[in-house]
Amino acid sequence: MFLKKPNNFSFYILQCTGYDDDADEPLYDKIASAGQPIVFLGNRQNAFGAEVYEAQAIGAEEVATITVGYHPDISADCRLLAYDTGVVYEIIGTPDNVGMKNKLLQFKIKRYQNG
């Protein structure tokens, strides 16, 4: 298990792999390396101040900002699966490659609600 610090957030990245026409839903698989899903560890900062009002305006619940080590497969169409709770989150907008250095990504997430 990971060393838990107050803002640590461990998760899998779910990458869109296709579309299920019958269910009218995209299909997702965990990003893997050598056939094993990668568990990412990032820093989670819950929304506060103006971010809370912005989230309410778009009807988002459980909004947070995530900072994680750069990975080229993380994009706006990915979802996150929390390692310890199984909760699924959507990425809001385009992940920011901090300083264009391919070292850190920062992005906002909201809890996914089907339908």
Backbone torsions as a table, in degrees:
resi	resn	phi	psi	omega
1	MET	NA	162.9	-176.7
2	PHE	-88.4	151.3	173.4
3	LEU	-67.4	118.0	-176.5
4	LYS	-89.9	119.7	170.2
5	LYS	-110.3	162.5	-173.0
6	PRO	-51.0	-38.2	-176.0
7	ASN	-106.6	6.1	177.8
8	ASN	-67.9	144.0	-177.8
9	PHE	-141.7	111.4	179.6
10	SER	-100.7	138.0	-172.4
11	PHE	-159.9	160.5	169.3
12	TYR	-97.1	148.7	171.1
13	ILE	-95.7	126.7	177.3
14	LEU	-100.9	120.0	-176.8
15	GLN	-103.6	135.7	179.4
16	CYS	-65.6	125.4	-176.8
17	THR	-117.1	-0.6	-178.8
18	GLY	162.1	-162.6	-176.8
19	TYR	-142.0	132.4	177.1
20	ASP	-94.3	103.6	-177.2
21	ASP	-64.5	-34.3	-178.7
22	ASP	-66.0	-42.8	-178.5
23	ALA	-90.3	-8.1	-178.3
24	ASP	56.6	44.9	-177.7
25	GLU	-140.1	145.8	172.5
26	PRO	-70.3	154.6	177.7
27	LEU	-104.6	140.6	-177.3
28	TYR	-128.3	144.3	172.0
29	ASP	-131.0	153.4	178.0
30	LYS	-70.4	138.9	172.3
31	ILE	-65.0	132.0	-174.9
32	ALA	-128.3	159.7	173.2
33	SER	-132.3	126.9	-177.4
34	ALA	54.1	37.1	176.7
35	GLY	80.7	-2.7	-178.9
36	GLN	-110.2	132.9	177.7
37	PRO	-59.2	140.1	178.9
38	ILE	-89.4	129.8	172.9
39	VAL	-96.8	118.9	179.4
40	PHE	-91.5	149.4	175.3
41	LEU	-123.0	119.8	-178.9
42	GLY	-129.5	175.2	175.8
43	ASN	-101.9	129.8	-177.3
44	ARG	-111.8	126.9	175.6
45	GLN	-119.7	112.3	-179.9
46	ASN	-65.1	153.6	-179.5
47	ALA	-66.9	146.0	173.7
48	PHE	-153.7	163.9	178.4
49	GLY	63.3	-133.6	-176.7
50	ALA	-61.0	-30.0	179.6
51	GLU	-60.8	-34.9	179.3
52	VAL	-63.3	-44.6	179.9
53	TYR	-67.0	-38.1	176.9
54	GLU	-63.0	-41.2	179.3
55	ALA	-64.8	-42.1	179.0
56	GLN	-62.9	-35.3	-178.6
57	ALA	-63.9	-31.2	179.1
58	ILE	-101.7	7.1	176.9
59	GLY	73.3	24.5	-177.9
60	ALA	-88.0	141.6	174.8
61	GLU	-114.6	151.6	178.1
62	GLU	51.9	59.8	179.1
63	VAL	-87.5	140.0	178.4
64	ALA	-151.7	163.8	173.4
65	THR	-109.5	131.6	-178.6
66	ILE	-112.4	135.5	170.8
67	THR	-119.5	126.9	-174.6
68	VAL	-143.0	158.4	174.4
69	GLY	-59.6	145.7	-176.0
70	TYR	-60.3	136.1	171.5
71	HIS	-143.1	124.5	-173.2
72	PRO	-64.7	-18.6	-177.7
73	ASP	-87.0	-5.8	178.6
74	ILE	-82.2	120.9	-178.1
75	SER	-142.1	176.9	-176.5
76	ALA	-63.1	-23.8	-178.5
77	ASP	-91.4	6.6	176.8
78	CYS	-85.4	163.7	171.2
79	ARG	-126.1	163.1	177.5
80	LEU	-113.8	140.3	175.7
81	LEU	-116.8	111.6	-178.8
82	ALA	-60.5	130.2	-175.3
83	TYR	-62.7	-42.2	-172.5
84	ASP	-93.8	-23.7	-176.1
85	THR	-112.2	-19.5	-177.9
86	GLY	78.2	7.0	178.9
87	VAL	-73.8	139.0	179.4
88	VAL	-101.3	136.1	178.9
89	TYR	-123.0	149.5	174.3
90	GLU	-101.0	148.4	173.0
91	ILE	-85.0	130.2	178.6
92	ILE	-96.2	119.9	178.4
93	GLY	76.8	-162.4	-177.5
94	THR	-98.8	130.6	176.3
95	PRO	-58.4	140.4	-178.8
96	ASP	-94.8	118.9	173.5
97	ASN	-79.1	95.5	-169.9
98	VAL	-56.5	119.6	178.8
99	GLY	66.4	9.9	-178.1
100	MET	53.2	36.4	-177.4
101	LYS	-104.5	0.4	-177.2
102	ASN	53.7	38.9	177.0
103	LYS	-116.0	-41.0	-178.6
104	LEU	-132.6	145.3	170.6
105	LEU	-117.6	142.4	175.7
106	GLN	-131.6	134.4	-179.5
107	PHE	-156.0	159.5	177.3
108	LYS	-96.4	148.2	177.8
109	ILE	-130.2	158.1	170.5
110	LYS	-140.1	153.1	179.4
111	ARG	-62.8	131.8	-179.8
112	TYR	-75.9	133.4	174.9
113	GLN	-127.3	116.5	-177.9
114	ASN	-66.7	133.3	175.8
115	GLY	94.5	NA	NA
